[in-house]
Each structure stands twice: as C-alpha cells, then as structure tokens.
Amino acid sequence: MGLFERWLSLWVALAIGAGVALGSAAPSAFAQVAALEFAHVNLVVAALIWVMIYPMMVQVDWGAVREVRRRPQGLALTLVINWLVKPFTMAALGVLFFQHLFAPWVDPASASEYIAGMILLGVAPCTAMVFVWSQLVRGDPNYTLVQVSVNDLVMVVAFAPIAAFLLGVTDVTVPWSTLLLSTVLYVVLPLAAGVITRTRLLRRGPAALAALVARLKPWSIAGLLGTVVLLFGFQADTLLAQPLVIALIAVPLLIQTYGIFFLGWWGARWLKLPHDVAGPACLIGTSNFFELAVAVAISLFGLHSGAALATVVGVLVEVPVMLSLVAMVNRWRPRPTAPESPESPASARHAPEGQTP
C-alpha cells in the first residue's frame, strides 16, 4: 500500500483545513474561480475531477464483465443496494430529518436544498475510491473491477432518471439539460476516454498500461486533494458561520452510511459470499461518488447553495466513516482454519471454530 493510501485520512483532513483557511482568507480569489463556468458547470472543478477520475477509468477492465457469470451473487448485491435501496433510503432520511425532525431549526427553502444534496449523494454510488477500499480489505481485485465496470455502465443510464425522479418528488425543479450534461461530462466521457486509452495501450502489452497507471497515480492524488481544497474553499464562510447546519446534515448521512453497510453485510452473509467479495461489495454500496454529486449539485443549484453544502458535508464524513468500516471488515475476516493432522483427523474436525485441537 502506498503512502497516500496509508495516510488517506490525514491528507484529506489537511486538504479540508487548507480549503477552509484559504477560502476564509481569500474569498475574492475563490469567487473568481467560481465564476469560471460553462452551462452551469464549473470548469476548474470539472478539470480537477477529470484529473482524478481518468486514471481510475483507465484501470476498468470491461472484458472482465464476462467473468461475473461464475459468481453473480456479489454483483447482484451491489446493484440492488446501489440502485434499488440506497437512493430511496437517502431521500426518505432527508425528508424525515429536514422536513420533520429538524424543521424548527431549518427554513423550508434551505431544507429542500439540503435534501436535494443528500439525494445526489445517494444516487451516485462510488467509483474512483472503490479500488482503495477494496485494497484495504484485501478484496478480490478482479471481482472489484467487474463491480466497478458494471456499476459505471448502469450509472450512465440510471443516474439522471433516478436523480430527476427523486428531486421531483421533493418538489425541486430539475433542469434536465444540466443534469444530463453533468452525467455525460463526469461519467460517459471519462469512461470512453479510459476505454480508448486502455485498448490502445494493451496493444503494446500490459507493461505499457501498468506504466501509464503508475505515472498517472500522483495526478489522481493531486486531483482528489485539489477538489477537496476547492470545494471547502467555496463553502468556507458557511462552514465557519453555520457549524450547527453541518452537524444537522451529518446526522442523516451517518445513519444512511452505517445503515446501508450493515444491510449489505447482512445480505452478503445471507448469500454466503466469500469474504474477499463480500467486503468490497458492501463498501461499494456504502461509499459515494462524491465528485459527481458535488459537481451536479453545483451545476443545478450553484456553488454556495445548500445542496452543494450537503454534498461537501458528504465529503467531510466519507473518509473517516469508510475507514471505520474498513476496520470492521478486516476485524470480521474469518480466521484460517488449522489443517487436519494425519494423526487425529476426527479431533480436528470437531474442534471449536477458530481453535486447533
């Protein structure tokens, strides 16, 4: 595991602190960056997200999708959690908390935007960080590639319709053109670029692909940290002025994250998935494609909107929460069973689980 993966929470924490500090110290500079947009899409944010996502997309092996026929249960669990459960539970929690439980402390207009931001998080399942979480729990890398590949394929056709439906249900006007543009910009085009690059490099051999991925890795890290700095810089004044709002948004997000994880883990146990498939399957369903959610929130509602703030709070809670779940998955890893002794096979068979006779 590289230096970045080992100290991921530290780098992100430093980026968050730097973003808030710079945003509060030089708000005019961040305002100028915020003004650089086309069709309500911020160009600097788009560039940073591309820098981060593209190296991940190059690693997606679309040919590996064929291998899913051998063990389809893990993929089925991921797809059910991501697309039939997670978006709707997120919307339900948003409505429950911000239209009912937290109504005395939040005005209706802000509440609608917070709900919208939560919905965008819920309907954007993780892509880029999946490889990190899978590596941390020693997941099956080939199966993780299958899950990411199929999940990206579904996202291309399902993200915009589900997001629009749920945003419409919560009485938020949805500009379809902006939503579709964001989906194309942050999902379709990076996927296409990744597929083209991977195909051309593999003609020269796997070593050429591995060399490019190694060269791109620092840029991916820079893109992630730069995105975090910029997002927290945009929201610096709000984060400092409204700590109560941050805490209120974090509550349903935490409930959603841990709830979805334990639902996925129960499903994995019920399906009797091997640990190296169950771990990534649950983490993929739990984590969010926050880059896409933030970008769409900014595109739809503006940089300083409640929706953008809610997605940024999602970034704030994502890393520490996911690292805690990684620790749980690793702690629950089955202990290796002792090999049966030729001298006493019966006693080995009847020894208590996790103990040698």
C-alpha positions in Angstrom: 0.0 0.0 0.0 1.4 3.4 -1.0 2.0 6.4 1.2 -1.3 8.1 0.1 -3.5 5.1 1.0 -1.8 4.6 4.4 -2.4 8.2 5.4 -5.5 8.9 3.4 -7.5 10.4 6.3 -4.5 12.7 7.2 -4.1 14.1 3.6 -7.9 14.7 3.3 -8.0 16.4 6.7 -5.2 18.7 5.7 -6.9 19.4 2.4 -10.1 20.3 4.2 -8.3 22.5 6.7 -6.4 24.2 3.8 -9.6 24.8 1.9 -11.4 26.4 4.8 -8.4 28.5 5.7 -7.7 29.7 2.1 -11.4 30.3 1.5 -11.8 32.5 4.5 -8.5 34.3 3.9 -9.0 35.0 0.2 -12.7 34.8 -0.6 -12.4 37.0 -3.7 -10.0 34.6 -5.3 -12.4 31.7 -4.8 -15.2 33.8 -6.1 -13.2 34.4 -9.3 -12.7 30.6 -9.7 -16.4 30.0 -9.0 -17.3 32.4 -11.9 -15.4 30.2 -14.4 -18.3 28.1 -15.6 -20.0 26.9 -18.8 -23.6 25.8 -18.8 -23.6 26.0 -15.0 -20.6 23.6 -14.8 -17.6 25.0 -13.1 -14.6 24.5 -15.4 -11.9 24.3 -12.7 -13.9 21.7 -10.7 -14.5 19.7 -13.9 -10.8 19.7 -14.7 -9.8 18.5 -11.2 -12.5 15.8 -11.2 -11.3 14.6 -14.6 -7.7 14.5 -13.4 -8.8 12.3 -10.5 -11.3 10.1 -12.3 -9.5 9.4 -15.6 -6.7 7.3 -14.1 -9.3 5.2 -12.3 -11.3 4.7 -15.5 -8.2 3.5 -17.4 -8.0 0.6 -14.9 -11.5 -0.5 -15.5 -11.4 -3.8 -17.5 -14.6 -4.1 -19.4 -13.6 -7.5 -20.6 -13.8 -8.7 -17.0 -17.6 -8.3 -17.1 -17.8 -11.7 -18.7 -16.3 -13.3 -15.6 -19.3 -12.3 -13.5 -21.3 -15.3 -14.7 -19.2 -17.5 -12.4 -20.1 -15.7 -9.2 -23.0 -13.3 -9.9 -24.3 -13.0 -6.3 -21.8 -10.3 -5.2 -22.6 -8.2 -8.2 -26.3 -8.6 -7.7 -25.9 -7.5 -4.1 -24.0 -4.4 -5.2 -26.6 -3.4 -7.8 -29.6 -4.0 -5.6 -28.1 -1.8 -2.8 -26.9 0.9 -5.2 -29.9 1.3 -7.3 -33.0 -0.2 -5.6 -32.3 0.7 -2.0 -29.7 3.5 -1.4 -31.2 6.4 -3.4 -34.6 5.9 -1.8 -33.5 5.5 1.7 -31.3 8.6 1.4 -34.3 10.6 0.1 -36.5 9.2 2.9 -34.0 10.2 5.6 -33.6 13.6 4.1 -37.3 14.2 4.2 -37.7 12.7 7.7 -35.0 14.9 9.2 -35.2 18.2 7.3 -39.0 18.4 6.8 -39.9 17.0 10.3 -37.3 16.4 13.0 -35.0 19.4 12.1 -37.8 21.6 10.8 -37.6 24.0 13.9 -34.0 24.9 13.1 -34.0 25.0 9.3 -36.1 27.2 7.0 -38.1 25.3 4.3 -36.1 26.6 1.3 -32.8 25.6 2.8 -34.3 22.2 3.9 -35.2 21.4 0.3 -31.7 22.1 -0.9 -30.2 20.0 1.8 -32.5 17.2 0.8 -31.5 17.6 -2.8 -27.8 17.4 -2.0 -28.4 14.2 0.0 -30.3 12.7 -2.9 -27.5 13.4 -5.3 -25.1 11.7 -2.9 -27.4 8.7 -2.6 -27.9 8.3 -6.3 -24.1 8.5 -7.1 -22.5 5.2 -5.9 -18.8 5.1 -5.5 -16.4 4.6 -8.5 -13.0 6.1 -8.0 -12.3 5.3 -4.3 -13.6 1.7 -4.7 -10.2 0.4 -5.6 -8.7 2.0 -2.4 -11.4 0.4 -0.2 -11.1 -2.9 -1.9 -7.3 -2.9 -1.5 -7.6 -2.0 2.2 -9.8 -5.0 2.9 -7.8 -7.4 0.7 -10.7 -7.8 -1.7 -10.6 -9.8 -4.9 -9.2 -7.2 -7.4 -10.7 -8.9 -10.5 -14.2 -9.1 -9.0 -13.9 -5.4 -7.8 -13.1 -4.5 -11.4 -16.3 -6.3 -12.5 -18.4 -4.5 -9.9 -17.0 -1.1 -10.9 -17.4 -1.8 -14.6 -21.0 -2.8 -14.4 -21.8 -0.1 -11.8 -20.4 2.5 -14.2 -22.4 1.1 -17.1 -25.6 1.3 -15.0 -24.8 4.8 -13.8 -24.6 6.0 -17.4 -28.3 5.2 -17.9 -29.7 5.3 -14.4 -28.2 8.3 -12.6 -30.1 11.1 -14.4 -33.6 9.4 -14.4 -33.4 8.4 -10.7 -32.0 11.7 -9.6 -34.6 13.6 -11.5 -37.4 11.5 -10.2 -36.3 11.8 -6.5 -35.6 15.5 -6.9 -39.0 16.0 -8.5 -40.7 14.1 -5.6 -39.1 16.5 -3.2 -40.5 19.5 -5.1 -37.2 20.7 -6.5 -37.3 21.9 -10.1 -34.8 19.9 -12.2 -33.1 21.4 -15.3 -32.8 18.2 -17.2 -30.3 19.6 -19.7 -27.8 20.4 -16.9 -28.3 17.1 -15.2 -27.7 15.2 -18.4 -24.7 17.4 -19.3 -23.1 16.6 -15.9 -23.7 12.9 -16.4 -22.1 12.9 -19.8 -19.2 15.1 -18.6 -18.4 13.2 -15.4 -19.3 9.6 -16.3 -19.7 9.0 -20.0 -16.7 10.9 -21.4 -14.2 9.7 -18.7 -15.4 6.2 -19.3 -14.9 6.5 -23.0 -11.5 8.1 -22.7 -10.5 5.3 -20.3 -11.6 2.6 -22.6 -9.9 4.1 -25.6 -6.6 4.6 -23.7 -6.7 1.1 -22.2 -7.4 -0.6 -25.5 -4.5 1.2 -27.3 -2.0 0.6 -24.5 -2.9 -3.1 -24.3 -2.0 -3.5 -27.9 1.6 -2.7 -26.8 1.4 -5.1 -23.8 0.3 -5.0 -20.2 3.5 -3.3 -19.2 2.6 -0.2 -21.1 -0.7 0.1 -19.3 0.9 -0.5 -15.9 3.5 2.2 -16.7 0.8 4.7 -17.6 -1.2 3.9 -14.5 1.9 4.4 -12.3 2.6 7.8 -13.9 -1.0 8.9 -13.6 -1.3 8.0 -9.9 0.2 11.2 -8.5 -2.1 13.2 -10.7 -5.1 11.3 -9.4 -4.0 12.1 -5.9 -3.5 15.8 -6.8 -6.9 15.9 -8.4 -8.6 14.5 -5.3 -6.8 16.8 -2.9 -7.3 19.8 -5.2 -11.0 19.1 -5.5 -11.4 18.9 -1.7 -9.4 22.2 -1.2 -11.6 23.9 -3.8 -14.9 22.6 -2.5 -14.2 23.5 1.1 -12.8 26.9 0.0 -16.1 27.7 -1.8 -18.0 26.8 1.3 -15.6 28.2 3.9 -17.8 31.1 5.2 -20.8 28.8 5.5 -18.8 26.1 7.3 -17.4 28.6 9.8 -20.6 30.5 10.2 -23.1 27.6 10.5 -21.5 24.7 12.4 -24.9 23.6 13.5 -26.1 23.1 9.9 -23.0 21.0 9.3 -23.9 18.8 12.3 -27.5 18.6 11.2 -26.6 17.4 7.7 -24.1 14.9 9.1 -26.6 13.1 11.2 -28.8 11.5 8.4 -25.6 11.0 6.3 -24.1 8.9 9.1 -27.3 6.9 9.7 -27.5 6.3 5.9 -23.9 5.2 5.6 -23.8 2.7 8.5 -27.3 1.5 7.8 -26.6 0.7 4.2 -23.3 -1.0 5.2 -25.0 -3.3 7.7 -27.8 -4.1 5.3 -25.2 -5.0 2.7 -23.3 -7.1 5.2 -26.4 -9.0 6.2 -27.2 -9.6 2.5 -23.6 -10.9 1.9 -23.9 -13.3 4.9 -27.3 -14.5 3.6 -25.8 -15.1 0.1 -22.8 -16.8 1.7 -20.4 -14.6 -0.2 -16.6 -15.2 0.3 -15.0 -12.5 2.4 -12.9 -11.1 -0.4 -16.1 -10.5 -2.4 -18.4 -9.5 0.5 -16.1 -6.8 1.8 -15.8 -4.8 -1.5 -19.5 -5.4 -2.3 -20.6 -3.8 1.0 -18.1 -0.9 0.7 -19.0 -0.1 -2.9 -22.7 0.1 -1.9 -21.9 2.3 1.1 -19.5 4.8 -0.4 -20.5 7.7 -2.7 -19.2 9.1 -5.9 -19.0 12.4 -4.2 -17.1 14.0 -7.1 -20.1 13.6 -9.3 -22.6 14.5 -6.6 -20.8 17.7 -5.8 -20.4 18.6 -9.5 -24.1 18.1 -10.2 -25.1 20.0 -7.1 -23.0 23.0 -8.2 -24.4 22.7 -11.7 -28.0 22.5 -10.6 -28.1 24.8 -7.6 -24.9 26.9 -7.5 -21.6 26.9 -5.7 -23.0 28.4 -2.5 -26.3 26.5 -2.4 -27.5 24.3 0.4 -27.3 21.3 -2.0 -23.7 21.9 -2.7 -23.1 22.3 1.1 -24.8 19.0 1.7 -22.6 17.2 -0.8 -19.5 18.8 0.7 -20.5 17.6 4.1 -20.7 14.2 2.5 -17.0 14.5 1.6 -16.3 15.6 5.2 -17.8 12.4 6.7 -17.0 10.0 3.9 -13.3 9.2 4.6 -13.4 8.7 8.4 -16.6 6.7 8.2 -15.3 4.5 5.4 -12.1 3.9 7.2 -14.0 2.8 10.3 -16.0 0.3 8.1 -12.8 -1.0 6.5 -11.6 -1.7 10.1 -14.8 -3.6 10.8 -14.5 -5.7 7.6 -10.9 -6.6 8.4 -11.8 -7.4 12.0 -14.6 -9.8 10.8 -12.2 -11.6 8.4 -12.6 -15.4 9.0 -9.7 -16.9 10.9 -7.8 -19.5 8.9 -8.7 -23.0 9.9 -5.9 -25.3 11.0 -5.1 -28.1 8.6 -6.2 -31.5 9.8 -3.5 -33.6 11.4 -3.0 -37.0 9.8 -2.7 -38.5 13.2 -6.0 -37.1 14.6 -8.5 -36.1 11.8 -11.5 -36.6 13.9 -10.4 -34.3 16.7 -9.5 -31.6 14.2 -12.9 -31.9 12.6 -14.7 -31.5 15.9 -12.5 -28.7 17.4 -14.3 -25.4 18.1 -14.2 -22.8 15.3 -11.1 -20.8 15.2 -9.2 -23.2 17.6 -6.8 -26.1 17.0 -7.4 -29.4 18.8 
